[in-house]
Structure formats: structure tokens, C-alpha cells
Amino acid sequence: ETNNINFLIQALLKLSKFDTNTVKFNNEENDLKQIINEAIKNVSVLCDLKNIKIIFNCENNLNLICDKKWQIESLTNIIKNCVEYSEENNIDPFMTFAIIKVESKFNRNIKSSSGALGLMQLMESTAVEMANQLGEEVVVKESLYNPETNIKIGTTYYATLLKHYEGNEQLALAAYNAGMGNVDNWIKEGTLEKDGSNIENIPYKETNN
């Protein structure tokens, strides 16, 4: 996942209209554990205010070829966005981290075969609907590759699903992956119970996993 952040850094510079050729990257071998711990340290005040404790376990002697400064800054911003937008939507930030891990493995540039984009794998139509709900304009494809925009809209969407399924996380997560319409139909047809107690009956292998 951290390797994907190298690409993220250069892509963000392009989105910010910087010419990456004019930015000097000091790519060298860095200790992965130190990078992640520095990023967590950078958001420690925010996490303390939100009563969140991030514990990270990593094997020793794992190295990453990257620009240490940019890598730490990028990872710091992703953590910060997850914490802040999760709180705005009354979501456990670790659930947001989990969704990103499962959906994209922290690859902000990923596009699925179905057309879902970015860290939280948002469909364009869903993003437009959520942006309208937030009162924001979205330049869909370009902006959904921006981590902050993606996380902001993704957490809003997950919160909408939680409300629709009356706080049932299993059904909300199933709908996040497979679509609300499909989950509603499965409940209507009796494939799924309204309380999600037989969630293993989901016919989509990817969602079931």
C-alpha cells in the first residue's frame, strides 16, 4: 500500500498543476516503520482530540525507496482526511481505513472493471449524487482521484447507506460494494434477511468475501 503512495505524490503534484520535473525528489531507501510512525505522530494531536488511538505493527528492517518527506506528508494527509471526514459522518475512522484497504489497497489511481474510482472506489453516478447532497460541484473523473475528495464523498456515501439500513453495518458494507439496489432486491426476494443475519448468502463472490 505504501508503494502506491509514491505514485500518489507525483499525481497530486500534477493535479496541483506543478510540473513534477521541476520538483526534486530525493528517492532513497527509507525505513518503512519510521515513515508510518512519523505520519501517525503528525496527527497525534488531532487523534487525541478525537479520542482515537492508532497502533501500528510492522516488521523491522522493511525498507521503501521514496522521498521520505513527501511520503510522510502524503500519508499524514490521508490519515487526517480519514479521521476528520469519518467524524463528520459519525463513522468509526477505522471502518473508513478498512473500506479503503479492501476496495483499493490504498491505490488512489485505481479504476475497477465496473468503473469505480480512487481510494474508496466510487462510481461516477454515486459521486455526483453525494456531491449534490453536499452542495458541491465535482469534476468527476479528475477529482475522484484526489484522496481528500474521494474520502469526503466516500464517507458521506457510507453514512447514507448506514442510515438506509438503520445502522446495520453488514448490509451497509454489502451495499457499498455491490450497490444499494442489489442489496434491496436481495432482501425483497428473501436472499438476505433484513437484519443481515445471513449475509453469507450474498450471490456476489467479491462482496461475500
C-alpha positions as CSV (number, residue, x, y, z in Angstrom):
1,E,0.0,0.0,0.0
2,T,2.8,2.4,0.8
3,N,4.4,1.9,-2.6
4,N,1.2,3.2,-4.1
5,I,1.7,6.5,-2.2
6,N,4.8,7.2,-4.3
7,F,2.7,7.4,-7.3
8,L,0.1,9.4,-5.4
9,I,2.6,12.1,-4.5
10,Q,3.6,12.7,-8.1
11,A,0.0,12.5,-9.3
12,L,-1.1,15.1,-6.7
13,L,1.6,17.5,-7.9
14,K,0.2,17.1,-11.4
15,L,-3.3,17.7,-10.2
16,S,-2.0,20.8,-8.5
17,K,-0.6,21.9,-11.8
18,F,3.0,21.5,-10.7
19,D,5.5,20.2,-13.3
20,T,7.0,17.2,-11.5
21,N,10.1,17.7,-13.5
22,T,10.8,20.9,-11.6
23,V,10.3,19.2,-8.2
24,K,13.4,17.4,-6.9
25,F,12.6,14.1,-5.3
26,N,15.2,12.6,-3.1
27,N,14.4,9.0,-3.7
28,E,16.4,6.7,-1.4
29,E,16.0,3.7,0.8
30,N,14.0,4.6,3.9
31,D,12.8,2.6,6.9
32,L,9.0,1.9,6.4
33,K,8.3,1.7,10.1
34,Q,9.8,5.1,10.7
35,I,7.8,6.7,7.9
36,I,4.5,5.4,9.2
37,N,5.3,6.3,12.8
38,E,6.2,9.9,11.7
39,A,2.9,10.2,9.9
40,I,1.0,8.9,12.9
41,K,2.9,11.3,15.1
42,N,1.9,14.2,12.9
43,V,-1.8,13.6,13.5
44,S,-1.4,12.7,17.2
45,V,-2.9,16.0,18.4
46,L,-5.9,15.5,16.2
47,C,-6.3,11.9,17.3
48,D,-6.1,12.9,20.9
49,L,-8.8,15.5,20.5
50,K,-11.0,12.8,18.8
51,N,-10.1,10.2,21.4
52,I,-8.6,7.9,18.7
53,K,-5.5,5.8,19.3
54,I,-3.7,4.4,16.2
55,I,-1.5,1.4,17.0
56,F,0.8,0.3,14.1
57,N,2.6,-3.0,14.0
58,C,5.3,-3.5,11.4
59,E,8.2,-5.9,11.0
60,N,11.6,-4.4,11.4
61,N,14.0,-3.9,8.5
62,L,11.3,-3.2,5.9
63,N,12.5,-0.5,3.5
64,L,10.9,1.6,0.9
65,I,12.5,3.6,-2.0
66,C,10.9,7.0,-1.8
67,D,11.3,10.7,-0.9
68,K,10.9,10.5,2.8
69,K,9.5,14.0,3.3
70,W,6.8,13.7,0.6
71,Q,5.9,10.2,1.7
72,I,5.3,11.2,5.3
73,E,3.3,14.3,4.2
74,S,1.1,12.3,1.8
75,L,0.4,9.5,4.4
76,T,-0.3,12.2,7.1
77,N,-2.9,13.8,4.9
78,I,-4.7,10.5,4.1
79,I,-4.9,9.7,7.8
80,K,-6.1,13.2,8.7
81,N,-8.8,13.1,6.0
82,C,-10.0,9.7,7.1
83,V,-10.3,10.9,10.8
84,E,-11.9,14.2,10.0
85,Y,-14.5,13.1,7.4
86,S,-15.3,10.0,9.3
87,E,-16.2,12.1,12.4
88,E,-18.3,14.5,10.3
89,N,-20.3,11.5,9.2
90,N,-20.4,9.7,12.5
91,I,-18.4,6.8,11.2
92,D,-15.6,4.9,13.0
93,P,-12.4,6.1,11.2
94,F,-11.0,2.6,11.4
95,M,-14.0,1.5,9.3
96,T,-13.0,4.1,6.7
97,F,-9.4,2.7,6.7
98,A,-10.9,-0.8,6.3
99,I,-13.0,0.2,3.4
100,I,-10.0,1.8,1.6
101,K,-7.9,-1.3,2.4
102,V,-10.4,-3.7,0.9
103,E,-11.6,-1.5,-2.0
104,S,-8.3,-0.1,-3.3
105,K,-5.4,-1.2,-1.1
106,F,-4.6,2.5,-0.8
107,N,-4.1,2.9,-4.6
108,R,-5.6,6.2,-5.4
109,N,-5.2,5.8,-9.1
110,I,-7.1,2.5,-9.4
111,K,-10.2,2.1,-11.6
112,S,-12.2,-1.1,-11.3
113,S,-13.6,-3.1,-14.3
114,S,-17.0,-1.6,-13.3
115,G,-15.7,1.9,-13.4
116,A,-15.3,2.6,-9.7
117,L,-12.6,5.2,-9.0
118,G,-10.0,6.1,-6.4
119,L,-9.2,5.2,-2.8
120,M,-12.8,4.4,-1.8
121,Q,-13.8,3.1,-5.2
122,L,-16.7,5.4,-6.1
123,M,-18.9,5.1,-9.1
124,E,-19.2,8.4,-11.0
125,S,-23.0,8.5,-10.7
126,T,-22.8,7.9,-6.9
127,A,-20.2,10.6,-6.6
128,V,-22.4,13.1,-8.4
129,E,-25.3,12.2,-6.2
130,M,-23.3,12.6,-3.0
131,A,-21.7,15.8,-4.2
132,N,-25.1,17.3,-4.8
133,Q,-26.1,16.2,-1.3
134,L,-23.1,18.0,0.0
135,G,-23.8,21.1,-2.2
136,E,-20.5,20.7,-4.0
137,E,-19.6,20.5,-7.7
138,V,-17.5,17.6,-8.7
139,V,-15.3,17.3,-11.8
140,V,-15.9,13.6,-11.6
141,K,-13.0,11.6,-13.0
142,E,-10.2,14.0,-12.1
143,S,-11.4,15.0,-8.7
144,L,-12.2,11.4,-7.6
145,Y,-8.5,10.5,-7.9
146,N,-7.8,13.2,-5.3
147,P,-7.7,11.5,-1.9
148,E,-9.4,14.2,0.1
149,T,-12.3,14.5,-2.4
150,N,-12.6,10.7,-2.6
151,I,-12.6,10.2,1.2
152,K,-15.1,13.1,1.8
153,I,-17.6,11.7,-0.7
154,G,-16.9,8.1,0.2
155,T,-17.6,8.6,3.9
156,T,-20.7,10.5,3.0
157,Y,-21.9,7.6,0.9
158,Y,-21.2,5.0,3.6
159,A,-23.1,7.2,6.1
160,T,-26.0,7.3,3.7
161,L,-26.0,3.6,3.4
162,L,-25.9,3.1,7.2
163,K,-28.9,5.4,7.6
164,H,-30.8,3.5,4.9
165,Y,-30.1,0.1,6.6
166,E,-30.9,1.5,10.1
167,G,-27.3,1.2,11.3
168,N,-26.7,-2.3,10.1
169,E,-23.0,-2.3,9.2
170,Q,-23.1,-5.7,7.4
171,L,-25.9,-4.6,5.0
172,A,-24.3,-1.1,4.5
173,L,-20.9,-2.7,3.6
174,A,-22.6,-5.1,1.3
175,A,-24.4,-2.2,-0.4
176,Y,-21.2,-0.2,-0.6
177,N,-19.5,-3.0,-2.6
178,A,-22.5,-4.4,-4.6
179,G,-24.8,-1.5,-4.8
180,M,-27.9,-0.4,-2.7
181,G,-30.3,-1.6,-5.4
182,N,-28.9,-5.1,-5.4
183,V,-29.0,-5.4,-1.7
184,D,-32.5,-4.1,-1.5
185,N,-33.6,-6.6,-4.2
186,W,-31.9,-9.5,-2.3
187,I,-33.8,-8.5,0.8
188,K,-37.0,-8.2,-1.1
189,E,-36.5,-11.6,-2.7
190,G,-35.6,-13.3,0.6
191,T,-32.0,-13.9,-0.3
192,L,-31.0,-11.7,2.6
193,E,-32.7,-11.1,5.9
194,K,-33.5,-7.5,6.9
195,D,-31.1,-7.9,9.8
196,G,-28.3,-9.2,7.7
197,S,-28.0,-12.3,9.8
198,N,-27.5,-14.5,6.6
199,I,-25.1,-12.1,4.9
200,E,-23.1,-15.2,3.7
201,N,-26.0,-15.7,1.1
202,I,-24.8,-12.7,-1.0
203,P,-24.6,-14.1,-4.5
204,Y,-21.6,-11.9,-5.5
205,K,-18.4,-13.7,-4.6
206,E,-16.4,-10.4,-4.3
207,T,-18.9,-8.8,-1.9
208,N,-19.3,-12.0,0.1
209,N,-15.6,-12.0,0.7
